[in-house]
Amino acid sequence: MKIIDKVSQLKAEIGKVIIGKEDTVEMLIIALLNDGHVLLESVPGTGKTQLAKSFAKSITGSFKRIQFTPDLLPSDVTGIQFFHPKEQDFQLRIGPVMTNILLADEINRATPRTQASLLEVMEERQVTIDGETISLPNPFMVIATQNPVESQQGTFALPEAQMDRFFMQIPLSYPTMDEEKQIMRAYRNGTPFSKLEAILSLEEIAGMKQEVKHVTLSEDVEDYILKITELTRNHDEIEMGVSPRGTLALMRGAQGKAYLQGRSFVTPKDIKDVAVCMLAHRLVLTLDASLKKTNSQVVESILTQVEVPVETGRASR
């Protein structure tokens, strides 16, 4: 089955539960194929948790969820060495991070100490407990959610270092009236979640992860990416621009976009399509700019300032 058909099938399956979010599902697939983590942000009730659970159920891997709260401890996330009375010995109990898809629900409700327990697992795909290092399964993906309207009410904003570890941030908007009507009809007799079937196997995902790396970029497209990220570092409205990790994320996101479109090369449009999700959360605006604009608006403005190369896709490497 062609990759486009497989992706369409996956979107259709998740679409039984999550209505009108095909583009968001595509971005989740791009993140999965690039070993990336995703931060979903929107107001309560828009389906962040349900989307993460539906995405996880659509593949054959394992899934675990952590409800982040102020009293959650780092050991509740990563695991702990505990004394077994019967065995009279210390034993290792690995936490819920030992999974393929980890849902960190309402991540900004936990304290910074607990949030930091995900730094190692997100960057190095391993967890260290009392000096013992354990590798995590492949694939391993964190899907975190947060509610922006409660940023000052018992929540702890993620530090820049942790935000930069998220491959992308996806804002979820309200559904249209037609989409909400479909939601009402789909959920009239209960939830369709229980009927979801796995579409992608771990073996298929592993193969796709290798194939996406072979999507090529011409030198003009490489320069286009570099000009965008460089402008974020020399911009009057930006206090801290995109790091080299962000540059690589933009490149890989564009490769993923091209791959899911069935192409073997990246075009400037691929870059523009993913740029806001890949870059906006990595920026720190100046105080004055933050009062007038959002990070996404600044990224969109930057995209209009950088000259778009004429790309044929032939002279690629």
N, C-alpha and C positions, 0 to 999 in steps of 0.2 A: 504494500500500500504506500502511495506517495505521501511525503511528509505533509503536504497541504491537506490531503484528505484526512490524515490522522489527526491533525490539529482541528480541522472542522468537526470531526467526530467528537473530539474532546470538548470543544466549545458547546456542541449540541447537548452532550451529556450533562455538563455543568449547568447549561442553560435551562434544564428542567427545574433546577432549584433556584439559581441566581439569574433573574431576568434582566436582559439589556446590558450585560457587562462583558460582552465578547472581547472588547479591546483590553479590558483589565485582565481577563483570563489569558490573553495572548502575552501580556507583559509578565504574568506569573510564569508562563512556560519559558519565556526568554531568560528569566532569572534562574529557573531550575536548570536549564541547559548550560548556564555559565557559573554554576556553583554559587549563585548569589542569594542574598537574603532580602526580604521585602518588608517594608513598613506600610501598613494600610492605615489611613487616617480619614476619619469622617465623624459626623455627629452620631449619637446612639440610634440604633434601629435601622441602619442602612445596609446591614448584611455583611459586615466585616468578618465576624466569626464564622458565619455560615458559609461565606465564600472560601475561607481558609479550610474549613472542614470538608467542603465539597471538592475542592481542588485536591486535597490529600486523598480522598476516597476514590478519585478518578485514576489514581495510579496504584500499583500493587504493593507499594512499600508500607512501612509502619508509620503510625501517626500518634503523637501524644500532645496533650494540651496542659499548659500551666496557667492558672488564673493568678496574675500578679496582683498582690495586695501589699499594704505597708508592713505587715508582719511576716511576709515571706522571707526566708533565709537563703543565703547562697547555697547551702547544702541541700535545700529543697529542690534546687535546680540541677546542680551538678552531681550530687551524691555525697556519701559520707563513709568513713570507717567507723564501724560500731562493734561493741563487744558482745559476743554471742555467749550467754551464760552456759548453755549446754556444752558447747564446744570448748569453752574456756580460751577463746582466741578472738582476735579482732578480724572482722570480715568486711570486705568492700561491697557497698551497695551503691551502684551507679544510679544517678537520678534520671529523670525523664528526658534528658538530652540525648540518651542513647536511642535514637529513632531516625527515620528518614525525613519526616516533616514534623517540625516542632512549632506549635502555635503558642506564642507568648502573648496571651490575651491581656489587653490594657497594661502594656509594659510600663507606662509612665506612672502607674500607681505604686510600684515598688520603690524602695529606697535606692539611692545610687549604689550602695554596697551590693545589693542584690542584682541590680542591672549590670554591674561590672562582672558578675559571674558568667555572663554570656560573651565577654570580650574574647577570651581564648577560643571558645568553641566556634564563634562566628568567623574568626580570622584563620585559625590553624586547624579546624576540624578535629580537635582533640580536647580532652578534659584531664586536668591534673588534680588528683585527690590525695592529700598527704604524701606528696612526692611521687606518686605512681601515675604515669601518663597512659591514657587509654585512647586509642583512635576511635573516631565516630564512624557510623556506617556511611556508605557512598551510594546514592547521594545523601547529603545532609543539607537541609534548608530551614531557616528560621523565618516564619511569617509572624510578624508582630503587629499588634493593633494598638491604636491610641485614639483618644477622644480629645480634639483640640479645644472644645469649648469649656473644659474643666481644668485648664492648664494651671489654674491658681488655687484649686480646691482639693487639697489633699493629694496632689500629684507632684511628681519630680521630673522636670524636663530632662530629656536625654542629653548628655554632654556631646560636644562636637565630635570627639574621638569615636563615640559609639554611633552617632549618626552617619559618620563617614564609612562605617563598616557595613551599612545597609547598601546593597547594590542599587536599590531604587526605592523611592517613596511614591505611593500611589494614592491620590486623594479620591475618595468615592463620593459621587454626587447623588442628589435625590433622583429617583426615577422620573421619567416623563409620565404624563397621565395615562398614555396608552400602555406603557410598561407596568405601571402600578395596577392597571386593570387586569393585565395578564397575571400579575402576582396574586391578586385577589382570587382569580379563577383557579390558578394552580394550587393554592393553599386552601381552597374552600372545603375540601374533604380531608384535611390533614396535611402533613408535610410530605413532599415527594423525595426528601433526602434519603429515606430508607431504601428507595428503589434505584439509587445510583449504582452504576457498575464501573469497574476499573477498565480504563481504556489503554493506558500505557503500562507496560511491564518495566521492571528495573533494567532488564537487558536491553529493551528498546531505548530507554533513556540513556543508558551508557553509550550506546551506538550513536545516538543523536548528539551527545556531548562531544564526541570525537569529530563528528562531521561538521559541526558548527565552527570548530576551530579552523577549518580549511576555507572558510569564506574569506575572500581576499579584499584588500583595500588598495586603491591606486595611491600614488604619492600625493596627488591633489586632494584626495579625500582625507589622507592622513594629516595634511597641512590644514585642512578645514577644521578638523577636530582640535588641532593644536591652537589654532587662532581663536576658537571659541573659548577654550579653557584659559588661554593666556589673557584674554580680555576680562575674564572674571577676576584675575589677579591685579589688573590695572584699571579698575573701574571706580568712579567717584562714589558710587552708592554701595560698594561692597567693601567690608572691612577685612574679610577673609575669603579668598577665592577657592577654586577647586584644586585639590591636591592631585599629585600624579596617580594616586589610586582612583580618583574620579575620572581622569583622562582615560585610563584603561577600562573603567566601567563603561564610559560612553562608547568606546570602540567596540567592546564586547556586546553591549546592548544593540548597537547597530548591526553587528554580525548576526546576532540572534534574530533581529527583525528581518534582515535579508533572507536568512535561512528559512524562516517560516513562510516567506513569500515564494520560496522555491528558487531563489537566485544564489549564485555562487560568488557574488561580489556585492559590495556595499555601495549604495548611492547616497548623495547628500540628503535626499528625502528620508532615508532610513535614519540618519543622524538627527534630523529635525523632528522626526516622529517620536524619538525616545528621549531627546535631550532634557526636557523639563523633568521627567520622572527620574532621570539619572543624575541631574546636577542640582536641582533646586534645594534639596535638603542638605547639600554640602556647603551652601553659602551662609555667611554671616553678614547681614546688611549693617550699614551704619545706622546709628540711632535715628537720624533724620529720615533716612530712606525707609526704615522699618515702619515708620508712622504713616507713610504714604502708599507703600507698595508691598506686595507679597514677593517672596522669593521666586515664585513661578513667573510673575510678571516681569521681574528683572531678567530672568533667563530668556523669556520670549523676546524682550527688547534687544538682548545681546544677539539673538539669532537674526534679527533684522539688520544688525550693524555689520555682520561679517559677510563678506562677499561669497556667494555660493558658486563653487566651481562647476564647469560643464563636465559632466561625468558620463562616459560611455560604457565604463565597466570592462573595457578591453585591456588597457594597459595597467593591469592590476598585479599585485604580488602578495 
